[in-house]
Amino acid sequence: MKTERSTRAKNLVVIQLSGGNDYLNTLVPYNDAQYYQSRPVMGLKGESVIPIDDNVAFNSEMRPFKRLYDQGKVAVIMGVGYPEPNRSHFRSMDIWHTAEPSASSAEGWLGKTVKLIDPAGTNPVTAVNFGRGLPRSLAYPGVSVASVGQLESYGFLTGIAGARKRDALLDVMARIYQPMGEEAWVSARMLGTGHGALRGADILRETPLKYSSSVEYPADNAIAQSLKGVAQVLTARVGTRVFYTNHGSFDTHTNELVNHAKLWRDVSVAVETFWQDLEEHHAADDTVILMFSEFGRRIADNGSGTDHGSGGVSLLIGNSVKGGLLGEYPKLRPADQLDGDVKFNTDFRQVYASVLDQFMDVDPLAVLKRGFEQMPVAR
């Protein structure tokens, strides 16, 4: 059911923090003695934290996020997870992608969302992934998703010299998969997917030509370059509503103080630069960023890093986001732990339901199959 907080539909940019981001060293409980007792080596303090209030602080490498937070544009959702947490990267990510903690599914929550936004599949670029392969979250029957590395070189059979040769080969392929008779549904599906991919490639390849900006993205920052691609497509206004990309690995078993800092430094600079670009193009009011990771890390450090745990933090960023701290920071005392992990207190599907209803103008029940209590994330 739609809530009264529903607003004009937005573009959604999802940033996946692959590998299991360390929750406790992202949003630091800097006044909790149990945190430092559990992390004699990895505990952050002093200049390594930026206080938000008397209880929690950002990692000092997240200063750009603090600037956005102080402007009321960042909602920090604490204690996010799911029942019976799984410490496997593959299974936990699969759970987040399909919104199915207790069953296996091939249907991604964002793929369902795209299907509801564009039921007939008229726009082949309603969703675009920047990265290799297709994230399971975007997989759904009848939904075409473009996966892009570099927009400038994106296309199909781009290595064929000469437009006439390329067109001739495409025509041959179309004939091969031309459906014959009512039972040729496989050929029909492949032909439809292929045509969608071709139309999408033609659309996306033109977007950099329409893009001009005074904002400079750091060339040596992979996530920044991906977000530049997002900006190029988003500001071209070709009807893309869902954008996906990822950064990592956040699997910081060793040398975490160095590696985790570098990861957040790159993400923070990238997101702030991207947001400045959207502001310049008057697209910031129409866009929301969702950031998540498949799980957190163990409460205790291992002497050099942290191991797979549970519970985490999600971030929502946007001019239409109601900024602040949401949810409850998990208690760290041994009696409150879950076998050495933090206990989640916010189901990740509550986050999805809130985003779908309050920003995307999509009924969360149609995507998640059951109702979840929403959080006040929209202004």
VOPAGU-2260 file (C-alpha; in pm, 1 decimal, decimal comma):
REM VOPAGU-2260
SITE   aa  ch    i         X         Y         Z
SITE  MET   A    0       0,0       0,0       0,0
SITE  LYS   A    1     119,9     350,4     -79,2
SITE  THR   A    2     200,2     574,4     216,2
SITE  GLU   A    3     118,2     943,7     245,7
SITE  ARG   A    4     492,0    1009,2     226,3
SITE  SER   A    5     510,1     893,3    -136,7
SITE  THR   A    6     665,8    1160,6    -356,8
SITE  ARG   A    7     734,9    1207,6    -724,4
SITE  ALA   A    8     913,4     900,8    -861,3
SITE  LYS   A    9    1293,9     918,1    -845,4
SITE  ASN   A   10    1592,8     763,9   -1014,3
SITE  LEU   A   11    1759,8     504,4    -792,8
SITE  VAL   A   12    2137,5     460,6    -788,4
SITE  VAL   A   13    2246,6     147,3    -599,5
SITE  ILE   A   14    2607,3     116,7    -482,6
SITE  GLN   A   15    2698,3    -231,0    -362,1
SITE  LEU   A   16    2989,7    -243,9    -115,8
SITE  SER   A   17    3108,5    -591,7    -207,8
SITE  GLY   A   18    3288,9    -814,1      40,3
SITE  GLY   A   19    3124,1    -733,4     371,3
SITE  ASN   A   20    3180,7    -377,9     492,8
SITE  ASP   A   21    3294,4    -340,8     855,3
SITE  TYR   A   22    2991,6    -174,5    1016,7
SITE  LEU   A   23    3166,0     -91,3    1344,7
SITE  ASN   A   24    3451,2      92,1    1173,4
SITE  THR   A   25    3216,6     274,3     937,6
SITE  LEU   A   26    2974,5     402,7    1198,8
SITE  VAL   A   27    3196,5     396,4    1506,9
SITE  PRO   A   28    3057,5     367,1    1864,3
SITE  TYR   A   29    3342,7     586,1    1984,3
SITE  ASN   A   30    3216,4     619,6    2342,8
SITE  ASP   A   31    3147,7     248,8    2397,1
SITE  ALA   A   32    3411,4      83,2    2616,6
SITE  GLN   A   33    3304,6    -261,7    2490,4
SITE  TYR   A   34    3399,7    -159,6    2135,1
SITE  TYR   A   35    3758,4     -83,6    2238,8
SITE  GLN   A   36    3777,6    -391,0    2459,8
SITE  SER   A   37    3671,8    -606,3    2165,1
SITE  ARG   A   38    3899,3    -423,1    1923,7
SITE  PRO   A   39    4228,6    -345,3    2096,2
SITE  VAL   A   40    4400,3    -316,6    1757,1
SITE  MET   A   41    4124,4    -213,8    1516,3
SITE  GLY   A   42    3930,6      29,4    1736,0
SITE  LEU   A   43    3917,5     379,5    1586,6
SITE  LYS   A   44    3955,3     686,1    1806,6
SITE  GLY   A   45    4076,4    1045,1    1812,5
SITE  GLU   A   46    4137,5    1189,1    1466,2
SITE  SER   A   47    4022,8     862,1    1306,7
SITE  VAL   A   48    3657,5     944,9    1376,3
SITE  ILE   A   49    3419,0    1231,2    1299,5
SITE  PRO   A   50    3150,2    1250,1    1572,9
SITE  ILE   A   51    2787,3    1261,9    1464,9
SITE  ASP   A   52    2649,2    1274,4    1818,4
SITE  ASP   A   53    2762,7    1159,9    2163,7
SITE  ASN   A   54    2739,4     792,9    2068,9
SITE  VAL   A   55    2845,1     734,9    1708,6
SITE  ALA   A   56    3089,5     880,6    1458,4
SITE  PHE   A   57    3179,6     841,7    1094,1
SITE  ASN   A   58    3511,7     693,0     994,8
SITE  SER   A   59    3739,2     993,7     933,0
SITE  GLU   A   60    3773,1     894,8     566,1
SITE  MET   A   61    3401,0     964,7     528,8
SITE  ARG   A   62    3431,3    1341,7     569,3
SITE  PRO   A   63    3246,4    1404,4     238,4
SITE  PHE   A   64    2956,1    1199,9     376,3
SITE  LYS   A   65    2961,6    1409,8     692,7
SITE  ARG   A   66    2928,4    1723,6     480,7
SITE  LEU   A   67    2625,0    1577,4     304,2
SITE  TYR   A   68    2490,6    1454,5     639,5
SITE  ASP   A   69    2516,6    1803,0     789,3
SITE  GLN   A   70    2309,3    1928,9     494,7
SITE  GLY   A   71    2035,9    1681,0     591,6
SITE  LYS   A   72    2086,0    1467,0     280,0
SITE  VAL   A   73    2203,8    1138,8     436,6
SITE  ALA   A   74    1994,0     884,2     625,8
SITE  VAL   A   75    2212,1     637,1     817,2
SITE  ILE   A   76    2013,2     317,7     875,5
SITE  MET   A   77    2166,0     123,2    1163,5
SITE  GLY   A   78    2159,6    -245,6    1253,9
SITE  VAL   A   79    2046,2    -373,3     913,6
SITE  GLY   A   80    2033,2    -746,8     851,7
SITE  TYR   A   81    1803,9   -1048,5     829,4
SITE  PRO   A   82    1703,6   -1352,0    1042,1
SITE  GLU   A   83    1950,5   -1640,2    1072,3
SITE  PRO   A   84    2240,2   -1449,3     911,7
SITE  ASN   A   85    2467,8   -1629,0     669,2
SITE  ARG   A   86    2841,5   -1551,3     664,5
SITE  SER   A   87    2895,5   -1675,6     309,0
SITE  HIS   A   88    2957,6   -1392,6      63,2
SITE  PHE   A   89    2765,6   -1572,7    -209,9
SITE  ARG   A   90    2462,0   -1675,7      -9,7
SITE  SER   A   91    2430,7   -1349,5     180,7
SITE  MET   A   92    2460,1   -1142,4    -135,5
SITE  ASP   A   93    2205,0   -1370,1    -299,6
SITE  ILE   A   94    1968,1   -1298,1      -9,6
SITE  TRP   A   95    2009,5    -923,5     -49,7
SITE  HIS   A   96    1965,7    -947,9    -426,8
SITE  THR   A   97    1646,2   -1153,9    -419,7
SITE  ALA   A   98    1499,4   -1037,5     -85,6
SITE  GLU   A   99    1449,9   -1405,3       0,6
SITE  PRO   A  100    1635,6   -1497,9     323,9
SITE  SER   A  101    1482,7   -1843,8     358,4
SITE  ALA   A  102    1451,4   -1962,9      -1,6
SITE  SER   A  103    1645,4   -1970,0    -324,9
SITE  SER   A  104    1519,3   -1747,5    -604,0
SITE  ALA   A  105    1631,7   -1636,3    -947,7
SITE  GLU   A  106    1415,9   -1323,4    -937,9
SITE  GLY   A  107    1593,1   -1004,5    -834,8
SITE  TRP   A  108    1410,6    -738,4    -636,2
SITE  LEU   A  109    1523,3    -465,4    -875,0
SITE  GLY   A  110    1435,4    -676,9   -1177,8
SITE  LYS   A  111    1081,0    -699,5   -1042,7
SITE  THR   A  112    1086,0    -325,7    -985,1
SITE  VAL   A  113    1188,2    -258,5   -1345,7
SITE  LYS   A  114     911,1    -488,6   -1467,9
SITE  LEU   A  115     656,3    -288,2   -1269,8
SITE  ILE   A  116     794,8      42,4   -1393,6
SITE  ASP   A  117     796,3     -69,6   -1758,8
SITE  PRO   A  118     564,9    -373,7   -1788,2
SITE  ALA   A  119     582,8    -392,6   -2167,5
SITE  GLY   A  120     959,7    -351,1   -2179,5
SITE  THR   A  121     932,4     -56,8   -2416,3
SITE  ASN   A  122    1252,9     105,7   -2290,3
SITE  PRO   A  123    1561,2    -120,6   -2316,6
SITE  VAL   A  124    1757,3     103,7   -2077,8
SITE  THR   A  125    1514,2     135,9   -1787,6
SITE  ALA   A  126    1794,3     -28,4   -1584,7
SITE  VAL   A  127    2168,4      -2,2   -1645,9
SITE  ASN   A  128    2446,9    -180,5   -1458,9
SITE  PHE   A  129    2797,1     -34,7   -1461,4
SITE  GLY   A  130    3025,7    -332,3   -1423,5
SITE  ARG   A  131    3078,2    -685,0   -1547,0
SITE  GLY   A  132    2797,2    -937,3   -1570,3
SITE  LEU   A  133    2441,7    -898,3   -1449,6
SITE  PRO   A  134    2377,8    -859,6   -1075,1
SITE  ARG   A  135    2112,9   -1106,2    -964,8
SITE  SER   A  136    1914,2    -819,9    -815,0
SITE  LEU   A  137    1842,0    -701,2   -1171,1
SITE  ALA   A  138    1751,5   -1042,3   -1314,6
SITE  TYR   A  139    1387,2   -1104,6   -1401,8
SITE  PRO   A  140    1209,8   -1270,8   -1697,0
SITE  GLY   A  141    1135,9   -1026,4   -1975,2
SITE  VAL   A  142    1354,6    -751,0   -1829,3
SITE  SER   A  143    1641,4    -622,2   -2041,8
SITE  VAL   A  144    1935,9    -473,6   -1852,2
SITE  ALA   A  145    2244,4    -319,7   -2009,4
SITE  SER   A  146    2576,3    -398,9   -1837,5
SITE  VAL   A  147    2831,9    -137,5   -1932,0
SITE  GLY   A  148    3204,9    -106,1   -1885,1
SITE  GLN   A  149    3290,8     208,9   -2079,6
SITE  LEU   A  150    3006,6     399,6   -2243,8
SITE  GLU   A  151    3225,2     528,8   -2525,2
SITE  SER   A  152    3303,2     176,5   -2645,7
SITE  TYR   A  153    2974,4      12,2   -2548,2
SITE  GLY   A  154    2783,1    -167,9   -2819,8
SITE  PHE   A  155    2729,5    -494,1   -3002,7
SITE  LEU   A  156    2978,0    -626,1   -3260,7
SITE  THR   A  157    3168,8    -298,6   -3232,4
SITE  GLY   A  158    3485,5    -473,5   -3350,5
SITE  ILE   A  159    3338,8    -527,5   -3696,8
SITE  ALA   A  160    3493,1    -278,9   -3938,2
SITE  GLY   A  161    3236,2     -81,3   -4132,7
SITE  ALA   A  162    2871,8     -15,5   -4059,4
SITE  ARG   A  163    2751,0    -217,2   -4361,5
SITE  LYS   A  164    2932,8    -535,2   -4247,8
SITE  ARG   A  165    2801,4    -497,5   -3894,4
SITE  ASP   A  166    2443,8    -440,7   -4014,0
SITE  ALA   A  167    2464,7    -740,4   -4246,1
SITE  LEU   A  168    2583,4    -968,1   -3964,8
SITE  LEU   A  169    2311,0    -843,6   -3733,3
SITE  ASP   A  170    2053,7    -916,0   -4001,1
SITE  VAL   A  171    2180,1   -1273,9   -4031,1
SITE  MET   A  172    2157,0   -1322,9   -3654,6
SITE  ALA   A  173    1803,0   -1184,2   -3653,9
SITE  ARG   A  174    1704,0   -1435,3   -3920,4
SITE  ILE   A  175    1857,8   -1724,1   -3724,7
SITE  TYR   A  176    1641,5   -1647,8   -3422,0
SITE  GLN   A  177    1331,2   -1548,0   -3616,8
SITE  PRO   A  178    1044,7   -1735,4   -3444,6
SITE  MET   A  179     859,7   -1985,3   -3663,2
SITE  GLY   A  180     519,4   -2092,2   -3537,9
SITE  GLU   A  181     349,0   -2067,7   -3199,4
SITE  GLU   A  182     586,5   -2309,3   -3025,8
SITE  ALA   A  183     902,3   -2112,8   -3104,0
SITE  TRP   A  184     886,7   -1913,9   -2779,4
SITE  VAL   A  185    1258,0   -1968,8   -2707,3
SITE  SER   A  186    1357,2   -1809,3   -3037,3
SITE  ALA   A  187    1109,3   -1530,7   -2979,2
SITE  ARG   A  188    1255,1   -1458,1   -2635,1
SITE  MET   A  189    1611,0   -1458,5   -2770,3
SITE  LEU   A  190    1514,5   -1236,4   -3061,8
SITE  GLY   A  191    1335,4    -992,5   -2833,6
SITE  THR   A  192    1627,6    -980,9   -2593,3
SITE  GLY   A  193    1870,2    -931,4   -2878,2
SITE  HIS   A  194    1670,4    -648,7   -3031,0
SITE  GLY   A  195    1642,5    -485,5   -2691,3
SITE  ALA   A  196    2017,7    -510,5   -2640,9
SITE  LEU   A  197    2081,0    -354,2   -2980,9
SITE  ARG   A  198    1842,5     -65,4   -2919,9
SITE  GLY   A  199    1988,0     -14,2   -2573,1
SITE  ALA   A  200    2343,3     -11,3   -2706,1
SITE  ASP   A  201    2255,2     252,2   -2962,7
SITE  ILE   A  202    2091,6     471,0   -2696,9
SITE  LEU   A  203    2371,7     443,0   -2441,3
SITE  ARG   A  204    2651,8     494,4   -2688,9
SITE  GLU   A  205    2512,8     840,9   -2762,4
SITE  THR   A  206    2488,9     959,1   -2401,2
SITE  PRO   A  207    2852,9    1073,1   -2358,4
SITE  LEU   A  208    2808,7    1297,1   -2662,2
SITE  LYS   A  209    2529,6    1483,8   -2481,2
SITE  TYR   A  210    2726,8    1521,8   -2157,0
SITE  SER   A  211    2925,0    1824,3   -2050,2
SITE  SER   A  212    3032,0    1908,7   -1695,5
SITE  SER   A  213    3271,8    2127,9   -1502,8
SITE  VAL   A  214    3300,3    1854,1   -1237,6
SITE  GLU   A  215    3614,1    1640,7   -1262,0
SITE  TYR   A  216    3604,6    1278,1   -1147,9
SITE  PRO   A  217    3938,0    1133,8   -1025,5
SITE  ALA   A  218    4075,9     913,3   -1302,1
SITE  ASP   A  219    4240,7     665,2   -1062,8
SITE  ASN   A  220    3918,5     601,4    -868,5
SITE  ALA   A  221    3719,9     308,7   -1013,5
SITE  ILE   A  222    3391,5     379,7    -835,5
SITE  ALA   A  223    3416,6     746,3    -933,1
SITE  GLN   A  224    3451,3     650,0   -1298,5
SITE  SER   A  225    3148,0     421,8   -1270,2
SITE  LEU   A  226    2945,5     704,3   -1117,0
SITE  LYS   A  227    3057,7     934,6   -1396,5
SITE  GLY   A  228    2901,4     684,4   -1635,2
SITE  VAL   A  229    2584,6     692,7   -1425,6
SITE  ALA   A  230    2582,8    1072,7   -1447,7
SITE  GLN   A  231    2626,5    1062,3   -1825,0
SITE  VAL   A  232    2324,3     836,1   -1870,6
SITE  LEU   A  233    2111,5     996,6   -1600,3
SITE  THR   A  234    2159,2    1351,1   -1726,6
SITE  ALA   A  235    2088,6    1241,6   -2086,9
SITE  ARG   A  236    1736,8    1163,8   -1964,9
SITE  VAL   A  237    1684,9     854,6   -2178,1
SITE  GLY   A  238    1435,6     703,4   -1933,7
SITE  THR   A  239    1675,3     503,9   -1714,7
SITE  ARG   A  240    1532,9     476,5   -1363,8
SITE  VAL   A  241    1758,0     217,0   -1196,8
SITE  PHE   A  242    2137,6     236,4   -1195,6
SITE  TYR   A  243    2363,7     -22,5   -1034,9
SITE  THR   A  244    2734,5     -38,7    -960,2
SITE  ASN   A  245    2966,8    -187,1    -699,4
SITE  HIS   A  246    3298,8    -127,9    -527,2
SITE  GLY   A  247    3526,0    -348,4    -322,1
SITE  SER   A  248    3649,2    -572,9    -194,1
SITE  PHE   A  249    3555,2    -481,6     160,7
SITE  ASP   A  250    3664,6    -829,1     274,7
SITE  THR   A  251    3919,3    -685,3     518,8
SITE  HIS   A  252    4055,6    -989,3     701,7
SITE  THR   A  253    4405,2    -836,1     711,1
SITE  ASN   A  254    4559,2    -489,5     710,9
SITE  GLU   A  255    4213,5    -340,4     758,9
SITE  LEU   A  256    4319,3      -3,3     896,9
SITE  VAL   A  257    4488,6      73,1     566,2
SITE  ASN   A  258    4256,5    -108,7     326,1
SITE  HIS   A  259    3925,8      -2,3     480,0
SITE  ALA   A  260    4040,3     359,0     493,8
SITE  LYS   A  261    4133,8     352,0     124,4
SITE  LEU   A  262    3801,9     195,5      28,0
SITE  TRP   A  263    3597,9     460,2     209,5
SITE  ARG   A  264    3820,5     740,7      86,8
SITE  ASP   A  265    3750,2     634,9    -272,8
SITE  VAL   A  266    3376,4     588,4    -217,3
SITE  SER   A  267    3339,7     916,0     -28,2
SITE  VAL   A  268    3517,5    1124,6    -290,9
SITE  ALA   A  269    3326,3     948,5    -568,2
SITE  VAL   A  270    2983,1    1005,7    -414,1
SITE  GLU   A  271    3049,3    1371,9    -332,3
SITE  THR   A  272    3180,3    1434,3    -684,3
SITE  PHE   A  273    2880,4    1256,0    -835,9
SITE  TRP   A  274    2641,3    1460,2    -625,4
SITE  GLN   A  275    2807,1    1785,4    -730,4
SITE  ASP   A  276    2763,9    1673,8   -1091,6
SITE  LEU   A  277    2394,1    1603,7   -1040,4
SITE  GLU   A  278    2348,9    1941,9    -874,4
SITE  GLU   A  279    2514,0    2111,9   -1172,1
SITE  HIS   A  280    2276,5    1930,4   -1407,7
SITE  HIS   A  281    1967,3    1998,4   -1192,9
SITE  ALA   A  282    1918,5    1624,1   -1147,8
SITE  ALA   A  283    1984,3    1592,9    -773,7
SITE  ASP   A  284    1621,4    1646,3    -673,6
SITE  ASP   A  285    1520,5    1347,9    -886,5
SITE  THR   A  286    1781,8    1100,4    -760,0
SITE  VAL   A  287    1834,1     883,0    -453,5
SITE  ILE   A  288    2143,0     673,1    -373,6
SITE  LEU   A  289    2116,8     346,7    -178,2
SITE  MET   A  290    2435,5     191,2     -39,8
SITE  PHE   A  291    2456,1    -154,9     117,7
SITE  SER   A  292    2688,8    -447,8     187,1
SITE  GLU   A  293    2604,0    -817,1     221,1
SITE  PHE   A  294    2703,9    -835,6     588,0
SITE  GLY   A  295    2917,4    -669,0     855,4
SITE  ARG   A  296    3219,5    -803,6    1040,9
SITE  ARG   A  297    3275,0    -976,5    1375,1
SITE  ILE   A  298    3269,7    -754,2    1682,4
SITE  ALA   A  299    3618,1    -863,0    1793,2
SITE  ASP   A  300    3915,8    -794,0    1569,7
SITE  ASN   A  301    4159,9   -1069,5    1470,7
SITE  GLY   A  302    4472,7    -864,1    1531,7
SITE  SER   A  303    4503,8    -730,8    1177,8
SITE  GLY   A  304    4150,4    -710,4    1050,1
SITE  THR   A  305    3801,9    -847,7    1103,5
SITE  ASP   A  306    3626,0   -1163,9     990,2
SITE  HIS   A  307    3281,9   -1227,5     842,4
SITE  GLY   A  308    2999,1   -1125,7    1072,5
SITE  SER   A  309    2642,8   -1004,1    1050,6
SITE  GLY   A  310    2449,6    -681,7    1075,0
SITE  GLY   A  311    2543,6    -369,9     888,7
SITE  VAL   A  312    2464,9     -13,2     794,3
SITE  SER   A  313    2284,1     115,7     487,5
SITE  LEU   A  314    2297,1     470,9     359,8
SITE  LEU   A  315    2036,7     668,9     168,7
SITE  ILE   A  316    2149,5     993,2       7,8
SITE  GLY   A  317    1945,0    1257,3    -168,1
SITE  ASN   A  318    1783,6    1599,4    -153,2
SITE  SER   A  319    1450,0    1426,2     -95,0
SITE  VAL   A  320    1591,4    1204,5     182,0
SITE  LYS   A  321    1506,4    1283,1     543,0
SITE  GLY   A  322    1855,5    1283,5     689,0
SITE  GLY   A  323    1962,1    1155,2    1028,9
SITE  LEU   A  324    2020,4     835,0    1221,9
SITE  LEU   A  325    1750,3     570,9    1183,8
SITE  GLY   A  326    1709,3     246,8    1375,5
SITE  GLU   A  327    1904,2     143,6    1680,9
SITE  TYR   A  328    2277,7      87,5    1706,3
SITE  PRO   A  329    2322,3    -277,6    1817,2
SITE  LYS   A  330    2449,6    -330,9    2170,5
SITE  LEU   A  331    2796,7    -483,5    2189,0
SITE  ARG   A  332    2799,9    -642,6    2535,7
SITE  PRO   A  333    2859,2   -1019,7    2528,2
SITE  ALA   A  334    2507,0   -1084,4    2655,1
SITE  ASP   A  335    2366,3    -887,5    2361,0
SITE  GLN   A  336    2581,0   -1047,3    2091,5
SITE  LEU   A  337    2481,7   -1317,3    1845,5
SITE  ASP   A  338    2769,9   -1564,7    1869,6
SITE  GLY   A  339    3024,3   -1284,5    1849,3
SITE  ASP   A  340    2824,5   -1081,0    1596,9
SITE  VAL   A  341    2594,8    -783,7    1630,4
SITE  LYS   A  342    2222,6    -858,3    1636,6
SITE  PHE   A  343    2033,6    -686,1    1359,0
SITE  ASN   A  344    1726,8    -483,5    1452,7
SITE  THR   A  345    1622,5    -352,6    1109,7
SITE  ASP   A  346    1523,4    -601,9     841,4
SITE  PHE   A  347    1683,0    -504,0     508,9
SITE  ARG   A  348    1345,5    -551,7     343,7
SITE  GLN   A  349    1217,2    -260,1     551,0
SITE  VAL   A  350    1477,8     -50,3     371,0
SITE  TYR   A  351    1366,6    -185,9      33,4
SITE  ALA   A  352     999,1    -128,5     111,5
SITE  SER   A  353    1068,8     229,6     216,7
SITE  VAL   A  354    1268,5     303,8     -98,6
SITE  LEU   A  355    1014,0     142,7    -330,3
SITE  ASP   A  356     712,6     318,3    -179,9
SITE  GLN   A  357     850,6     656,8     -84,6
SITE  PHE   A  358    1084,8     720,2    -378,8
SITE  MET   A  359    1016,6     483,5    -668,4
SITE  ASP   A  360     634,7     494,8    -672,7
SITE  VAL   A  361     627,5     114,8    -675,0
SITE  ASP   A  362     409,0     -99,9    -448,9
SITE  PRO   A  363     655,0    -284,6    -220,5
SITE  LEU   A  364     408,8    -570,5    -172,4
SITE  ALA   A  365     433,0    -653,8    -542,8
SITE  VAL   A  366     811,7    -684,2    -510,7
SITE  LEU   A  367     861,7    -827,4    -160,5
SITE  LYS   A  368     549,7   -1050,4    -146,9
SITE  ARG   A  369     465,8    -942,8     208,7
SITE  GLY   A  370     437,3    -619,6     400,7
SITE  PHE   A  371     723,3    -467,6     598,6
SITE  GLU   A  372     714,7    -173,6     834,1
SITE  GLN   A  373     859,4     125,8     658,6
SITE  MET   A  374    1102,7     383,5     790,7
SITE  PRO   A  375    1055,3     761,7     757,7
SITE  VAL   A  376    1323,2     815,1     492,2
SITE  ALA   A  377    1151,9    1070,1     264,4
SITE  ARG   A  378    1107,2    1438,4     340,6
